[in-house]
């Protein structure tokens, strides 16, 4: 008879690593060897585990089995981390001495980036076109090349571990694929030959090839004999190289393979179908057993779990049967219902919490974790493949003062130091944009060699005095010149020091960006030098280098050390290239002795805690959406003999089953994400579909408390909504002078006048304001005023040319730094000039034109004299001595009905001033007409509106110009008299022009709040 097969499995309901440790010590892992009686002999044992975390977990389990004291450990090797863990428990480290060194990812990326950038040169010209003759846009920016290189390296490493022969690319028929895949296929053929050849020339090997070679070396070494027993535990054998290692170990006289959660309960016919169903949780292990030549009935279970947990896992296995076997569900359900008490006991520790959104999901998960921590010495774990959810939960735990150990770490790009590095690159490339510059000055890492308080104060001053309002010119020079023009005062000197150091630090990088093309190494060096200056601490103060900073510097050093570091880089690509270089680089957080662990499904597979919280159980998250990547389509992967992408779904399903093996499990999922409904994970849907809605409802009821607590934790008594403000300041504090435009504001929104003129509050300018409609109006008014003052000839083609020439100088002065605005507005101005001269001025013949003329009118009021001021765009004196008051509009002009109703009283009030001789040398003048000239520069929209009176459509109401002016004067005196009454308040939005249009002071008046209160009051009425 042949030797007994030593393939074992640990039930998902049993703690994997403690069970493995006990089996090793009790002689069940290697029959005849009880290491509990001879612990020194453990040094001869070798155990391969999937990850470094599993290695640490088994070490802890063995120490605990011996009472927590010192213990001689077996040789524990991590398979997945072979390349990273050499010298610290990696895969048979001595074997690495005979292998070429691993080429760094930086070196490999730079080699591939050069190939990708030359893609068009390397690919035949006929491959640049689709079959229909359309050009294909091959990614050719450096940033795109880095991202594609990342994907290609991952693919090549995966192919190495799966034992894929790239020579089979030649057997694929390009014409069978779409145009993009044809090009991809051609490039892959080049890259998979060129890159290994280049690495071989440098005496290096790729990460995937190294790991595969290490496994081959380990297999070869074992074939020559081993010092003691060898086991592979915790792997499903989904990777070809690992499966070969498992086969080699199993062939040893004392070799063992321990599988995680092999299904021993399904019948043989059903289990045989699993190997043909990649998304199934047992697919990889079913294929592995066939590869090992092991019958499932030969597999031994190391421990039998208690009946309720065994029933739970058995139910999960039945829920996840292949789709074509779901016809068996009625039979399974009948078996569950036959003993309802046992079924309910099986799922007694499972709770399902349905959150309304991602934020609520994270808070509910944090509360579920915290609940268990109330018990001393308990440990909890959050398992989720979604890093955003993980970060949210970490933040929510912080509100309880709980620090979690996050095994994945933080993306370097999202760390404070990484974000600062990217911000610097963007600022230089975009010409010092004010918003990003303000972010840099307020960044917690920026010190400029000064005390933090001085830096923040100077940063605020720079923001208020230089960055708000019209945007400065591009580049550091414009910023430094503007700082030099600051008037002396508190904090100005520090602000000037800050700007000088900033500009000097960024100048080398700015010069590289502007130079066109420069070596990548120079960009990296300039970026690092700028960061050193910006983060420098004051002299005498010790500065602590954080993990993110250290990680960024090491990343830069790896690229600078590469022989290809002088890769030519266009300056415009630097910020995007830096972002691509950082990519998915992680900052490992320090190992904490925390009772809370946050990890992904793979790392959690072999660990056991008192409570497990699963988050992100939605389609697209768990399991993650299938993505074959940019290089190989599904048929191409099949043609190369690579695993089907659905295998990853099967592994996710296996992780789900292993997680549900924890007695106390809380599943949290969000029913909406980004405002859209989510779809529950297919694994959850399968489970609910089998056990029925009644039992599912009980799971939801059991988990509802976490969602309820999450919603209640921030609850507070509803505060009374603000009332509509109507302040009544003392009459002495009220303004005694307003302009004609402020009178309209006083009518429509008195509170705005109160805030500006009485509280003296001025709205902050936006950061880096670009020219807008207001700027265009100012520009146009200045041009027309100069034209009216200087032109005295006929209004013909020569006048149009003269007006355009005046406009050219004004545009150059105001829009010289904004070429895009100049290009957009100039054609419209040329159209305006033609209309203004030929259609407006040519038909007028006033005695005199007075542009931009100021006037005022003082009259008696109850609280004393009041002065009305105004500035007319233009006043023309007609041949009969009367005047025409003209207003130039770049937007919409008021209707005659609005003027007659005194809703837009600007021009009628200017007529009142004119009638009382308020426009200086003009003396008292009767007004002949009020004119609005609409100048948009869009064909057919320029027009001239003349108001001489108004009669409504029904003919029931009419008003002459004289009556309109008299009514304006009467309402003015009444309005001022009303506000001279101490009881009259400045009501918010008394008569708004449009409800949807917000004002500068609406936030101060809490408009949205009191409008809600008003709406609710109307509803109650």
Rosetta blueprint (number, residue, H / E / L):
1 X L
2 X L
3 X L
4 X L
5 X L
6 X L
7 X E
8 X E
9 X E
10 X E
11 X L
12 X L
13 X L
14 X L
15 X L
16 X H
17 X H
18 X H
19 X H
20 X H
21 X H
22 X H
23 X H
24 X H
25 X H
26 X H
27 X L
28 X L
29 X L
30 X L
31 X L
32 X L
33 X L
34 X L
35 X L
36 X L
37 X L
38 X L
39 X H
40 X H
41 X H
42 X H
43 X H
44 X H
45 X L
46 X E
47 X E
48 X E
49 X E
50 X L
51 X L
52 X H
53 X H
54 X H
55 X H
56 X H
57 X H
58 X H
59 X H
60 X H
61 X H
62 X H
63 X H
64 X H
65 X H
66 X L
67 X L
68 X L
69 X L
70 X L
71 X L
72 X L
73 X L
74 X L
75 X E
76 X E
77 X E
78 X E
79 X L
80 X L
81 X L
82 X L
83 X L
84 X L
85 X L
86 X L
87 X L
88 X L
89 X L
90 X L
91 X L
92 X L
93 X H
94 X H
95 X H
96 X H
97 X H
98 X H
99 X L
100 X L
101 X E
102 X E
103 X L
104 X L
105 X H
106 X H
107 X H
108 X H
109 X H
110 X H
111 X H
112 X H
113 X H
114 X H
115 X H
116 X H
117 X H
118 X L
119 X H
120 X H
121 X H
122 X H
123 X L
124 X L
125 X H
126 X H
127 X H
128 X H
129 X E
130 X L
131 X L
132 X L
133 X L
134 X L
135 X E
136 X L
137 X L
138 X L
139 X L
140 X L
141 X L
142 X H
143 X H
144 X H
145 X H
146 X H
147 X H
148 X H
149 X H
150 X H
151 X H
152 X H
153 X H
154 X H
155 X H
156 X H
157 X H
158 X H
159 X H
160 X H
161 X H
162 X H
163 X L
164 X L
165 X L
166 X H
167 X H
168 X H
169 X H
170 X H
171 X H
172 X L
173 X L
174 X H
175 X H
176 X H
177 X L
178 X L
179 X H
180 X H
181 X H
182 X H
183 X H
184 X H
185 X H
186 X H
187 X H
188 X H
189 X H
190 X H
191 X H
192 X H
193 X H
194 X H
195 X H
196 X H
197 X H
198 X H
199 X H
200 X H
201 X H
202 X L
203 X L
204 X E
205 X E
206 X L
207 X H
208 X H
209 X H
210 X H
211 X H
212 X H
213 X H
214 X H
215 X H
216 X H
217 X H
218 X H
219 X H
220 X H
221 X H
222 X H
223 X H
224 X L
225 X L
226 X L
227 X L
228 X L
229 X L
230 X E
231 X E
232 X E
233 X E
234 X L
235 X L
236 X L
237 X L
238 X L
239 X L
240 X H
241 X H
242 X H
243 X H
244 X H
245 X H
246 X H
247 X H
248 X H
249 X H
250 X H
251 X L
252 X L
253 X L
254 X L
255 X E
256 X E
257 X E
258 X E
259 X E
260 X E
261 X L
262 X L
263 X L
264 X L
265 X L
266 X L
267 X L
268 X H
269 X H
270 X H
271 X H
272 X H
273 X H
274 X H
275 X L
276 X L
277 X L
278 X L
279 X L
280 X L
281 X L
282 X L
283 X H
284 X H
285 X H
286 X H
287 X H
288 X H
289 X H
290 X H
291 X H
292 X H
293 X L
294 X L
295 X L
296 X H
297 X H
298 X H
299 X L
300 X E
301 X E
302 X L
303 X L
304 X L
305 X L
306 X L
307 X H
308 X H
309 X H
310 X H
311 X H
312 X H
313 X H
314 X H
315 X H
316 X H
317 X H
318 X H
319 X H
320 X L
321 X L
322 X L
323 X H
324 X H
325 X H
326 X H
327 X H
328 X H
329 X H
330 X H
331 X H
332 X H
333 X H
334 X H
335 X H
336 X H
337 X H
338 X H
339 X L
340 X H
341 X H
342 X H
343 X H
344 X H
345 X H
346 X H
347 X L
348 X L
349 X L
350 X E
351 X E
352 X E
353 X E
354 X E
355 X E
356 X L
357 X L
358 X H
359 X H
360 X H
361 X H
362 X H
363 X H
364 X H
365 X H
366 X H
367 X H
368 X H
369 X H
370 X H
371 X H
372 X H
373 X H
374 X L
375 X L
376 X L
377 X L
378 X L
379 X L
380 X E
381 X E
382 X E
383 X E
384 X L
385 X L
386 X L
387 X H
388 X H
389 X H
390 X H
391 X H
392 X H
393 X H
394 X H
395 X H
396 X H
397 X H
398 X H
399 X L
400 X L
401 X L
402 X L
403 X L
404 X L
405 X E
406 X E
407 X L
408 X L
409 X L
410 X E
411 X E
412 X H
413 X H
414 X H
415 X L
416 X H
417 X H
418 X H
419 X H
420 X H
421 X H
422 X H
423 X H
424 X H
425 X H
426 X H
427 X H
428 X H
429 X H
430 X L
431 X L
432 X L
433 X L
434 X H
435 X H
436 X H
437 X H
438 X H
439 X H
440 X H
441 X H
442 X L
443 X L
444 X L
445 X L
446 X L
447 X L
448 X L
449 X L
450 X L
451 X L
452 X H
453 X H
454 X H
455 X H
456 X H
457 X H
458 X H
459 X H
460 X H
461 X H
462 X H
463 X H
464 X H
465 X H
466 X H
467 X H
468 X E
469 X L
470 X E
471 X L
472 X L
473 X L
474 X L
475 X L
476 X H
477 X H
478 X H
479 X H
480 X H
481 X H
482 X H
483 X H
484 X H
485 X L
486 X L
487 X L
488 X L
489 X L
490 X L
491 X L
492 X H
493 X H
494 X H
495 X H
496 X H
497 X H
498 X H
499 X H
500 X H
501 X H
502 X H
503 X H
504 X H
505 X H
506 X H
507 X H
508 X H
509 X H
510 X H
511 X H
512 X H
513 X H
514 X H
515 X L
516 X L
517 X E
518 X E
519 X E
520 X H
521 X H
522 X H
523 X H
524 X H
525 X H
526 X H
527 X H
528 X H
529 X H
530 X H
531 X H
532 X H
533 X H
534 X H
535 X L
536 X L
537 X L
538 X L
539 X L
540 X L
541 X L
542 X L
543 X L
544 X L
545 X L
546 X L
547 X H
548 X H
549 X H
550 X H
551 X H
552 X H
553 X H
554 X H
555 X H
556 X H
557 X H
558 X H
559 X H
560 X H
561 X L
562 X L
563 X L
564 X L
565 X L
566 X L
567 X L
568 X E
569 X E
570 X E
571 X H
572 X H
573 X H
574 X H
575 X H
576 X H
577 X H
578 X H
579 X H
580 X H
581 X H
582 X H
583 X L
584 X L
585 X L
586 X E
587 X E
588 X L
589 X L
590 X L
591 X L
592 X L
593 X L
594 X L
595 X L
596 X E
597 X E
598 X E
599 X E
600 X L
601 X H
602 X H
603 X H
604 X H
605 X L
606 X L
607 X L
608 X L
609 X L
610 X L
611 X E
612 X E
613 X E
614 X E
615 X E
616 X L
617 X L
618 X E
619 X L
620 X E
621 X E
622 X L
623 X L
624 X E
625 X L
626 X L
627 X L
628 X L
629 X L
630 X L
631 X L
632 X L
633 X L
634 X H
635 X H
636 X H
637 X H
638 X H
639 X H
640 X H
641 X L
642 X L
643 X L
644 X L
645 X L
646 X L
647 X H
648 X H
649 X H
650 X H
651 X H
652 X H
653 X H
654 X H
655 X H
656 X H
657 X H
658 X H
659 X H
660 X L
661 X L
662 X L
663 X L
664 X L
665 X E
666 X E
667 X E
668 X E
669 X E
670 X E
671 X L
672 X E
673 X E
674 X L
675 X L
676 X E
677 X E
678 X L
679 X L
680 X E
681 X L
682 X H
683 X H
684 X H
685 X H
686 X H
687 X H
688 X H
689 X H
690 X H
691 X H
692 X L
693 X H
694 X H
695 X H
696 X H
697 X H
698 X H
699 X H
700 X H
701 X H
702 X H
703 X H
704 X H
705 X H
706 X H
707 X H
708 X H
709 X H
710 X H
711 X H
712 X H
713 X L
714 X L
715 X L
716 X L
717 X L
718 X L
719 X L
720 X L
721 X L
722 X L
723 X L
724 X L
725 X L
726 X E
727 X E
728 X L
729 X L
730 X L
731 X H
732 X H
733 X H
734 X L
735 X L
736 X L
737 X E
738 X E
739 X E
740 X H
741 X H
742 X H
743 X H
744 X H
745 X H
746 X H
747 X H
748 X H
749 X L
750 X H
751 X H
752 X H
753 X H
754 X H
755 X H
756 X H
757 X H
758 X H
759 X L
760 X L
761 X L
762 X L
763 X L
764 X L
765 X L
766 X L
767 X E
768 X L
769 X E
770 X L
771 X L
772 X L
773 X H
774 X H
775 X H
776 X H
777 X H
778 X H
779 X H
780 X H
781 X H
782 X H
783 X H
784 X H
785 X H
786 X H
787 X H
788 X H
789 X H
790 X H
791 X L
792 X L
793 X L
794 X L
795 X L
796 X L
797 X H
798 X H
799 X H
800 X H
801 X H
802 X H
803 X H
804 X H
805 X H
806 X H
807 X H
808 X H
809 X H
810 X H
811 X H
812 X H
813 X H
814 X H
815 X H
816 X L
817 X L
818 X L
819 X H
820 X H
821 X H
822 X H
823 X H
824 X H
825 X H
826 X H
827 X H
828 X H
829 X H
830 X H
831 X H
832 X H
833 X H
834 X H
835 X H
836 X H
837 X H
838 X H
839 X H
840 X H
841 X H
842 X H
843 X H
844 X L
845 X L
846 X L
847 X L
848 X E
849 X E
850 X E
851 X E
852 X E
853 X E
854 X E
855 X E
856 X E
857 X E
858 X E
859 X E
860 X L
861 X L
862 X L
863 X L
864 X L
865 X L
866 X E
867 X E
868 X E
869 X E
870 X E
871 X E
872 X E
873 X E
874 X E
875 X E
876 X E
877 X E
878 X L
879 X L
880 X L
881 X L
882 X L
883 X E
884 X E
885 X E
886 X E
887 X E
888 X E
889 X E
890 X L
891 X L
892 X L
893 X L
894 X L
895 X L
896 X H
897 X H
898 X H
899 X H
900 X H
901 X L
902 X L
903 X L
904 X L
905 X L
906 X H
907 X H
908 X H
909 X H
910 X H
911 X H
912 X H
913 X H
914 X H
915 X H
916 X L
917 X L
918 X L
919 X L
920 X H
921 X H
922 X H
923 X L
924 X L
925 X L
926 X L
927 X E
928 X E
929 X E
930 X E
931 X E
932 X E
933 X E
934 X E
935 X L
936 X L
937 X L
938 X L
939 X L
940 X L
941 X L
942 X L
943 X E
944 X E
945 X E
946 X E
947 X E
948 X L
949 X E
950 X E
951 X E
952 X L
953 X L
954 X L
955 X L
956 X L
957 X L
958 X E
959 X E
960 X E
961 X H
962 X H
963 X H
964 X H
965 X H
966 X H
967 X H
968 X H
969 X H
970 X H
971 X H
972 X H
973 X H
974 X H
975 X H
976 X H
977 X H
978 X H
979 X H
980 X L
981 X L
982 X L
983 X L
984 X L
985 X L
986 X E
987 X E
988 X L
989 X L
990 X L
991 X L
992 X L
993 X L
994 X L
995 X L
996 X L
997 X L
998 X L
999 X L
1000 X L
1001 X L
1002 X L
1003 X L
1004 X L
1005 X L
1006 X L
1007 X H
1008 X H
1009 X H
1010 X H
1011 X H
1012 X H
1013 X H
1014 X H
1015 X H
1016 X H
1017 X H
1018 X H
1019 X H
1020 X H
1021 X L
